[in-house]
């Protein structure tokens, strides 16, 4: 049975999106993130599939399966993952020259439960805050990987759904990387 891993990039003040629900903090980093990228590549060996919301899919599809990503060391691993796009509006989800993503247009929680049953390794969710909130609320998130960036924006949207009961997290690991990135990995404990 697969495990759902939510990996989110967050600012040092805890936001995964700004007040306009956009994520631009990564663009503020100066210099490369080669150390972090190598760690991601190693981690991607344990990942079998990715799930994305419709908007995040559109952003990813504009870059990862295109020649623009050729210099990114994680591109082949990322492009090799099975892909599921959760959307009620998209009818297809092409991925460049790679096989199309599977569209999940029904109940998201039922779909992630099925995907977890059908998968042996990790299933990663990047971005897609509305989708991740639904999975947190349903108790389907197994691991939370936060990549904290040395950027503060003052306001925005967090990772965990507002109004939810507090979640207990068990620290599995913490690593520091170039450009001041810190990755915190937590097991999400059932309430």
C-alpha positions as a Markdown table, in Angstrom:
| # | Residue | x | y | z |
|---|---|---|---|---|
| 1 | Unk | 0.0 | 0.0 | 0.0 |
| 2 | Unk | 1.4 | 3.4 | -1.0 |
| 3 | Unk | 1.9 | 6.3 | 1.3 |
| 4 | Unk | 0.8 | 9.8 | 0.5 |
| 5 | Unk | 3.6 | 12.3 | 1.0 |
| 6 | Unk | 2.7 | 16.0 | 0.8 |
| 7 | Unk | 5.9 | 18.0 | 0.0 |
| 8 | Unk | 5.4 | 21.8 | 0.2 |
| 9 | Unk | 7.8 | 24.6 | -0.1 |
| 10 | Unk | 7.1 | 27.2 | 2.6 |
| 11 | Unk | 8.4 | 30.5 | 3.6 |
| 12 | Unk | 10.2 | 30.9 | 6.9 |
| 13 | Unk | 7.0 | 32.5 | 8.3 |
| 14 | Unk | 5.0 | 29.5 | 7.3 |
| 15 | Unk | 3.2 | 30.3 | 4.0 |
| 16 | Unk | 2.9 | 27.9 | 1.0 |
| 17 | Unk | 1.3 | 30.7 | -1.1 |
| 18 | Unk | 1.1 | 34.4 | -0.9 |
| 19 | Unk | -2.1 | 36.5 | -0.3 |
| 20 | Unk | -3.0 | 36.1 | -4.0 |
| 21 | Unk | -2.7 | 32.3 | -3.6 |
| 22 | Unk | 0.4 | 32.3 | -5.8 |
| 23 | Unk | 3.8 | 30.8 | -5.0 |
| 24 | Unk | 6.7 | 33.0 | -6.0 |
| 25 | Unk | 9.0 | 32.8 | -3.0 |
| 26 | Unk | 11.3 | 30.2 | -4.7 |
| 27 | Unk | 12.0 | 32.9 | -7.4 |
| 28 | Unk | 13.5 | 35.1 | -4.7 |
| 29 | Unk | 16.3 | 32.7 | -3.8 |
| 30 | Unk | 19.7 | 33.8 | -5.1 |
| 31 | Unk | 22.0 | 31.2 | -6.7 |
| 32 | Unk | 21.5 | 27.5 | -7.3 |
| 33 | Unk | 20.0 | 24.7 | -5.2 |
| 34 | Unk | 22.2 | 21.8 | -6.6 |
| 35 | Unk | 22.6 | 20.2 | -3.1 |
| 36 | Unk | 18.9 | 20.2 | -2.6 |
| 37 | Unk | 18.2 | 18.9 | -6.1 |
| 38 | Unk | 20.6 | 16.0 | -5.6 |
| 39 | Unk | 18.7 | 15.1 | -2.4 |
| 40 | Unk | 15.4 | 15.3 | -4.3 |
| 41 | Unk | 16.7 | 13.0 | -7.0 |
| 42 | Unk | 17.7 | 10.4 | -4.4 |
| 43 | Unk | 14.3 | 10.7 | -2.7 |
| 44 | Unk | 12.5 | 10.3 | -6.0 |
| 45 | Unk | 13.8 | 6.8 | -6.3 |
| 46 | Unk | 11.2 | 5.8 | -3.6 |
| 47 | Unk | 8.4 | 7.7 | -5.3 |
| 48 | Unk | 6.1 | 5.8 | -7.7 |
| 49 | Unk | 3.5 | 8.5 | -8.6 |
| 50 | Unk | 2.6 | 12.1 | -8.3 |
| 51 | Unk | -0.8 | 13.7 | -7.7 |
| 52 | Unk | -1.5 | 17.3 | -8.7 |
| 53 | Unk | -4.5 | 19.6 | -8.7 |
| 54 | Unk | -5.5 | 21.1 | -12.0 |
| 55 | Unk | -3.8 | 24.5 | -11.6 |
| 56 | Unk | -0.5 | 22.9 | -10.4 |
| 57 | Unk | -0.7 | 20.4 | -13.2 |
| 58 | Unk | -0.9 | 23.3 | -15.7 |
| 59 | Unk | 2.2 | 24.9 | -14.2 |
| 60 | Unk | 4.2 | 21.7 | -14.1 |
| 61 | Unk | 3.2 | 20.7 | -17.7 |
| 62 | Unk | 4.5 | 24.0 | -19.0 |
| 63 | Unk | 8.0 | 23.2 | -17.7 |
| 64 | Unk | 8.9 | 19.6 | -16.7 |
| 65 | Unk | 8.1 | 17.6 | -19.9 |
| 66 | Unk | 9.6 | 20.3 | -22.1 |
| 67 | Unk | 13.1 | 21.1 | -23.3 |
| 68 | Unk | 13.2 | 23.9 | -20.8 |
| 69 | Unk | 13.8 | 21.4 | -18.0 |
| 70 | Unk | 16.7 | 19.7 | -19.8 |
| 71 | Unk | 19.2 | 21.1 | -17.3 |
| 72 | Unk | 17.3 | 20.0 | -14.2 |
| 73 | Unk | 18.8 | 16.8 | -12.7 |
| 74 | Unk | 15.4 | 15.7 | -11.4 |
| 75 | Unk | 13.5 | 16.1 | -14.7 |
| 76 | Unk | 14.0 | 12.5 | -15.9 |
| 77 | Unk | 12.9 | 11.0 | -12.6 |
| 78 | Unk | 10.0 | 13.4 | -12.3 |
| 79 | Unk | 8.9 | 12.8 | -15.8 |
| 80 | Unk | 9.1 | 9.0 | -15.3 |
| 81 | Unk | 6.5 | 9.0 | -12.5 |
| 82 | Unk | 2.9 | 7.9 | -12.9 |
| 83 | Unk | 0.8 | 11.1 | -12.9 |
| 84 | Unk | -2.8 | 11.7 | -11.6 |
| 85 | Unk | -4.4 | 15.1 | -12.1 |
| 86 | Unk | -7.4 | 15.9 | -9.9 |
| 87 | Unk | -9.7 | 18.2 | -11.9 |
| 88 | Unk | -13.4 | 18.5 | -12.6 |
| 89 | Unk | -12.8 | 20.7 | -15.7 |
| 90 | Unk | -9.9 | 19.1 | -17.6 |
| 91 | Unk | -10.7 | 16.3 | -20.0 |
| 92 | Unk | -7.1 | 15.4 | -20.8 |
| 93 | Unk | -3.7 | 16.0 | -19.2 |
| 94 | Unk | -0.9 | 15.7 | -21.7 |
| 95 | Unk | 2.7 | 15.5 | -20.5 |
| 96 | Unk | 4.8 | 16.4 | -23.5 |
| 97 | Unk | 6.1 | 13.3 | -25.2 |
| 98 | Unk | 5.4 | 11.2 | -22.1 |
| 99 | Unk | 2.2 | 9.3 | -21.4 |
| 100 | Unk | -0.7 | 11.5 | -20.4 |
| 101 | Unk | -1.7 | 11.8 | -16.8 |
| 102 | Unk | -4.8 | 10.1 | -15.5 |
| 103 | Unk | -7.6 | 12.5 | -14.8 |
| 104 | Unk | -9.4 | 12.0 | -11.5 |
| 105 | Unk | -12.7 | 14.0 | -11.7 |
| 106 | Unk | -14.8 | 12.2 | -9.0 |
| 107 | Unk | -14.5 | 12.3 | -5.3 |
| 108 | Unk | -10.8 | 13.2 | -4.5 |
| 109 | Unk | -10.7 | 11.3 | -1.2 |
| 110 | Unk | -12.1 | 8.1 | -2.7 |
| 111 | Unk | -9.6 | 8.4 | -5.6 |
| 112 | Unk | -6.6 | 8.9 | -3.4 |
| 113 | Unk | -7.6 | 5.9 | -1.3 |
| 114 | Unk | -7.8 | 3.8 | -4.5 |
| 115 | Unk | -4.4 | 5.1 | -5.7 |
| 116 | Unk | -2.8 | 4.3 | -2.4 |
| 117 | Unk | -4.2 | 0.7 | -2.6 |
| 118 | Unk | -2.8 | 0.3 | -6.1 |
| 119 | Unk | 0.7 | 1.8 | -5.4 |
| 120 | Unk | 3.6 | 0.2 | -3.6 |
| 121 | Unk | 5.8 | 3.2 | -3.0 |
| 122 | Unk | 5.4 | 6.8 | -2.2 |
| 123 | Unk | 2.8 | 9.0 | -3.9 |
| 124 | Unk | 3.9 | 12.7 | -3.8 |
| 125 | Unk | 1.6 | 15.7 | -3.9 |
| 126 | Unk | 3.3 | 19.0 | -4.8 |
| 127 | Unk | 1.6 | 22.4 | -4.4 |
| 128 | Unk | -2.2 | 21.8 | -4.9 |
| 129 | Unk | -3.1 | 23.3 | -1.6 |
| 130 | Unk | -6.9 | 22.8 | -1.9 |
| 131 | Unk | -6.3 | 19.1 | -2.8 |
| 132 | Unk | -3.8 | 18.6 | 0.1 |
| 133 | Unk | -6.3 | 20.2 | 2.5 |
| 134 | Unk | -8.9 | 17.7 | 1.5 |
| 135 | Unk | -6.5 | 14.9 | 2.1 |
| 136 | Unk | -5.4 | 16.3 | 5.5 |
| 137 | Unk | -9.1 | 16.6 | 6.5 |
| 138 | Unk | -9.7 | 13.0 | 5.5 |
| 139 | Unk | -6.7 | 11.7 | 7.3 |
| 140 | Unk | -5.1 | 10.4 | 4.1 |
| 141 | Unk | -1.7 | 12.2 | 4.4 |
| 142 | Unk | 1.0 | 9.9 | 5.8 |
| 143 | Unk | 4.1 | 12.1 | 5.6 |
| 144 | Unk | 4.6 | 15.8 | 5.4 |
| 145 | Unk | 7.9 | 17.1 | 3.9 |
| 146 | Unk | 8.3 | 20.9 | 4.4 |
| 147 | Unk | 11.0 | 22.7 | 2.5 |
| 148 | Unk | 11.5 | 25.9 | 4.5 |
| 149 | Unk | 13.0 | 28.8 | 2.4 |
| 150 | Unk | 14.8 | 31.8 | 3.9 |
| 151 | Unk | 12.1 | 34.1 | 2.7 |
| 152 | Unk | 9.4 | 35.9 | 4.7 |
| 153 | Unk | 6.3 | 37.3 | 3.0 |
| 154 | Unk | 4.1 | 38.3 | 6.0 |
| 155 | Unk | 0.8 | 36.9 | 4.9 |
| 156 | Unk | -0.6 | 34.1 | 2.8 |
| 157 | Unk | -1.9 | 30.6 | 2.9 |
| 158 | Unk | -0.5 | 27.8 | 5.1 |
| 159 | Unk | -0.2 | 24.1 | 4.4 |
| 160 | Unk | -2.6 | 22.8 | 7.0 |
| 161 | Unk | -6.3 | 23.4 | 6.7 |
| 162 | Unk | -7.6 | 26.3 | 8.8 |
| 163 | Unk | -10.2 | 25.2 | 11.4 |
| 164 | Unk | -8.9 | 21.7 | 11.6 |
| 165 | Unk | -8.1 | 20.0 | 14.9 |
| 166 | Unk | -4.3 | 20.2 | 15.6 |
| 167 | Unk | -2.4 | 17.4 | 13.9 |
| 168 | Unk | 0.4 | 15.6 | 15.8 |
| 169 | Unk | 3.6 | 15.2 | 13.8 |
| 170 | Unk | 6.6 | 12.9 | 14.5 |
| 171 | Unk | 9.9 | 14.3 | 13.2 |
| 172 | Unk | 11.5 | 11.7 | 10.9 |
| 173 | Unk | 14.4 | 13.9 | 9.8 |
| 174 | Unk | 15.8 | 17.4 | 9.2 |
| 175 | Unk | 18.4 | 18.4 | 6.7 |
| 176 | Unk | 19.9 | 21.7 | 5.6 |
| 177 | Unk | 20.9 | 22.6 | 2.1 |
| 178 | Unk | 22.3 | 25.3 | -0.1 |
| 179 | Unk | 20.6 | 28.7 | -0.2 |
| 180 | Unk | 19.5 | 28.2 | 3.4 |
| 181 | Unk | 16.8 | 25.6 | 2.5 |
| 182 | Unk | 15.8 | 23.3 | 5.4 |
| 183 | Unk | 13.8 | 20.2 | 4.8 |
| 184 | Unk | 11.7 | 18.9 | 7.7 |
| 185 | Unk | 10.1 | 15.4 | 7.3 |
| 186 | Unk | 7.3 | 14.4 | 9.6 |
| 187 | Unk | 5.1 | 11.4 | 9.9 |
| 188 | Unk | 1.5 | 12.5 | 10.4 |
| 189 | Unk | 0.1 | 10.7 | 13.4 |
| 190 | Unk | -3.5 | 9.7 | 13.4 |
| 191 | Unk | -5.7 | 11.8 | 15.8 |
